[in-house]
Amino acid sequence: MNRLVLVSSLALTLLAGCASDGVLELTLDLPPAPGGERIYVFTQARDATDNPILDEWRDDADLDGVELGTARTQDHISLRSARDGIDVNVKLTFCSTVRCSTLEDSNAPQLLYTLRTPVYVGQRTSYTLRVAAVPTTRDPSVTVIDKCDIAGCVGGELRSYCRADGTHFCE
């Protein structure tokens, strides 16, 4: 499943593409649902500048969650931005409904990520978030993904997508 969203300076918005945007192809490699439970992964992404990761985000433009299956599930989301140099906050919430909208989902388990400068205007980058297992609690710790781990602007798989001076190949 491929889904398209825009990381703007304020929120996540559905949008048809624009040639001057940078695109981050984010792949979510998700675990199977434990014990046959019905679990959805509700993914939210925001420009970190105006959207602290621990704040609650609600926006009708957020995409519906993806249901976990009996085997690993992959979800592909294209994040577009017209701004260089932003960090992107990503929340994965594991709930019983597609938009985590019930009372029982109000404290659903969650994983938090900050991707450091993953978007470069006019370029396409990619990253895979691999979730080993469905979390059982809401943990406020944030996993930070360094820009050198974000693929893009060179071919092949590398240990680092940064030059020796620490600049990304897309910079």
N, C-alpha and C positions, 0 to 999 in steps of 0.2 A: 504494500500500500504506500503510495507517495502522496504527501500532503504538503501544501504550500502556505507559508505564513510570512508576514513581514515584521521584523523587529524594528520598530520606529523609536523615536526618542521618547515616546510616552507609553506605548503598549504594543500588543501583538494584534495585527490586523490581517485579514484575508485580502489578498490583492493579486491581480494578474501581473505578471512580470514587467520589469522596467529595465532597459538596457544599461542604465547607469548604476544599478545596484550591485552590491557584492552579494554572493550567495554562499551560505554554509549548508552543505548537505549533511544533516544530522541523522545518523542511524541509531535507533534504539534496539539493542539486542537484549530481549527480555526473557526472564525465566518462565518455566511452566507454572501454572496456578497450582498451589499445594492442595493435595487431597481433593481435587475436583471442585474446589470452590469457584464461584463466579467472581472474578476480580478484573477490574478495569484499571489501566494505567492512564491517568489524566496528565498530559504533558502541557506545561506552560513555559514560555520563553519570553524574556523581556530584556530590554536595554538596561544594564545594571546601573547606569547613571541616575535614573529617576525611580528605580524599582528595587529597593532593598530586598534581598532574598528572604528575609524573615517576615516581611509584610505579607498580608493576605492580598492576593490579586484576584479580582473578579472582572471578567470582560466577556460579553456575549460573543466576541470574535474568537475566543479560544476554541480550539478543535475538540470534538468529542474524544473521550478516551478510547483506547484500544483494548479489547478483551484478551486476556491471557488464555492460551490453550493448554493442551496436555503436553505439548512439546514447546521448545523455545519459539518465541514470536519475534519477528523483526518489524519495526515501523520506521518509515523513512519520512523525514520532515525537511522541507527546504525553508531555511530562514533567510529572508532578504532584508538588506539594509542599504540605505543610501549614504550611510555614515561610516567612515573608517575609524579605527582606533577605539571602538567601544568594546566593553566586556559584555557578555551575555549571561544572564542568570537563567538557569533551567530548573524547574521543579517537576519531579515525577511523583505523583500521588497515587497510591494503590487503594482503590475504593470499590464499593459495591454497585455504583452507578456510573454511567458514562461521563458525567460532569461533576462527580463528587458532591451531589446536591442534596443528599438526605442528612438528617440529623446524625445518624450513625457514621457518616463520612466526615463529620466535622473535625475529628482528630485522627483521621486515617494515616497509616504509615506513609512516610515521605522520604525521598532522597533529594538532596540539594546539590547543585553544581554551579560553579562559575567558570565559564570559558573565557580565557584571557585573549583579547583581540582576535577573534576567530573570523572576522569579516573584513574583506578588503574590496573596495569599490572597483568594479570591473573584473573581478576575479571570482573563481569558484573554489571553495575549500571544502574539506570533509572531515568528519570525526564520528567514531562509533562509541557510544556509551554502552558498555556491557554491564548489565546488572546480573550478579551471580545468583541471587535468591530474592524472593519477595521479602521485604523488611516486615518486621512485626511491630515496630514502634516508630514514632515520629521523632527523629533525631535531628537536632538543630545544627549539627556539624555540616560544613560545606566542603565538598571535594573540589579543589581548584585544578583546572586543566590548563596547563601552560600552552602558550601560543606555539611553541616548538613541537607540540604533539598534534597540532592541527595540520592535516595534509593539505597541500595545494601548491600550485605554481611550478612544480617540478614533477617529472614522471616517476613512477615506481614507489615502492614502500621504503622509507628511510627510517633510521633511528631518530633523527631530528629533522624538522622542516625549517631549521634556522641555520644561518651562516655562522661561521666561527665568531663573528662580532656580536651575535645574539639577535640579529635582525631576521625576521621571517623572510622566506624566499618571495613572498608576495609583496613585501615592502619595497 
